[in-house]
Amino acid sequence: MNPSIPPPNRAQIDTEQRNPRSHTLHTLNPADCLALLATEDFAALNAVRSAHPQIEAFIRAVEPHFCTPHHQGRLIYIGAGTSGRLGVLDASEAPPTFCVPPGKIIALIAGGDSALRTSSEGKEDDPSGCEPELTHLHLTEHDAVLAIAAGGTTPYALGGLAIAKRLAPHCTTALLTCARVSNPPSCDHLITLPTGPEVLTGSTRMKAGTATKLTLNAISTTLMVRAGRVYQNLMVDVKASNDKLRDRAARVIATLTGLDRNASLNLLDQADGNAKTAIIMNRKQVTRQQAEHLIKTLGPSLAKILDPS
């Protein structure tokens, strides 16, 4: 940032507009303020629904590389500020929820990990900011890079797409934004969430942030479903790494095996805390090693192992 040079004028961007329904925000009592916020929040859900065709197109492009074991494709989020933090949140939840390695879904945030707690918004102005991290990842044609930028203009995020295409020309790239912007040259998929102006002008941690979180939930969860990391509507790949997850894993095992709670917990221990392994041990009447071999040879889909026909 150079104080002697005027910043780009972003007045025309949707997320920077004033919301005509909140011009009297400063006069509202708590009840009226909450009512206004709740009404406006519906726009986030509607925005995501309207973007379903764009989101689906991106998922379909990513799936063959991300969900096929021999390709080992990754999903990489790039963002700054709130957008970056939401990417980190989604990526960090993948290992405990779906038992995938931490490098399967990766999030890069402008300013690094310290930006999760302390604002480092100035870092977002550098279009080359994530080049060291992207270079270190050794991108391939099987990877997907999703830039997240509420206003659609963040140099760090857009620059990341250009860097990704330079490093791996055939990787899949996308921009997730809440503003109507032109498709950047290095972007294969443009996902636009038309949330409109915020109640508090320019505060994209609000509707734009909510819509972004909903969309990242949808993308990562759908990909994990397609990768076989879910059976029925159960979290069968959960790793029992604490009491809460141990309890959840035991309930999943009980549901799919008919065992009581104590027997489910005992089987979970025999399976080294892995619910899917425990379920296979019971349903296929095999040892832990045999269950793990089935997963290794047939893939992570419990349906293919239990219901091969």
HUNOR-V277689 format. One record per helix or strand. SS is the DSSP state (~ for helix, > for strand). FROM is the first residue (numbers start at 0). TO is the last residue. If there is no record, write none. Layout:
((SS;FROM;TO) (SS;FROM;TO))
This chain:
((~;13;15) (~;19;21) (~;24;26) (~;29;49) (~;51;65) (>;74;78) (~;80;97) (>;104;108) (~;112;115) (~;120;124) (~;130;136) (>;143;147) (~;154;166) (>;171;176) (>;188;191) (~;206;225) (>;230;230) (>;233;233) (>;238;238) (~;242;256) (~;260;269) (>;273;273) (~;274;283) (~;287;297) (~;301;305))
